[in-house]
Amino acid sequence: MKRFALIVALFLLALAAGTFAAAKSYQFTGVVKAVDAGTLTVEKSAKETWQFDLPKDAKGGAPKVGDRVTVYYKMVATEIESKKK
């Protein structure tokens, strides 16, 4: 019985490690151009401006327009729609 519990625990640990490894972190650095209701717009260059969702519990406080920031984010699928070929 102890052996079975150990196998289950190792499986759950491997599953959790795989889940965290799948969500790779990225970063984007630039100047804050706008802070609106729940969104943050950051400009890296004249050709590259990104908009991020800004949850209220985000670490680092509330950035202001003109601040130079580094945004740490993860790409996470929220919906997948399949099309038949």
N, C-alpha and C positions, 0 to 999 in steps of 0.2 A: 504494500500500500504506500509506503514511503517513497518507493521508486517511482510509482505512478504520479504522486504529487510533485516530485522533483521534475519529472518530464513535463508535466503541465506547466509548472512554474517557468521552466526554461523556454517552453514554447511561447508563453505570454510575454516574457522578457524579449525574445527575439521579434515578436510581432510589434511590440511597442517601439523597439529600436528601429525597425524598418519603417514604421509610420513617421517617426521624427526625421529620419534620414531623407524621406521622400519630399518633405517640405523644405526645399533649399531656400536659404536667405539671400537676398540681393540688397543693393543699396543704390541710391540716387542722390547726388549732391547738386545743389543749386541755390538760387535765390527765390524766396517766397514771393509770388506775384499776387496771390489772393488767398484769403481764408474766409470761406463761406460756411453756411450751415452744414457741417459734417464733411466738408471737402477742403483739400489743401492743394493749391496749384504751385508747382515748383518749376522754374525755368533754368535749364542747364546751359543752354545757348539760344541764340535767336531761332535756331531750327528745331530745338528740342525742348518742349514743355510737357510735363506730365501732371495729371490730376490724380490725387489719392483720396480714398475715403479716410476720414479722420474721426475715429471713434473717441468718445469722451474719456475713455480710460487709457488712451495712448500714453506711453512713457515720454517724459521730456517736457511736459507742459504744453502751453498753447503758443505756437510760433506767431510772429507778427510779420506783416508785409515788409519786405526789405531784409529780413533776417537771412543769413546764409545757413542752410540746414543740410543734414544728411538724413534721408528717409530710409529706414530699414524695412523691407517688405518681403512678403512671400507670395508666390503665384499659386492660387488655390482655385480649382475649378468649382463653380457653384451650380452649374447645370451643363448637361451634355445632350445635344440633340443629334440623333442619327438620321442621315438621309440615305435612302436606298439608291444604289447605283443604277 
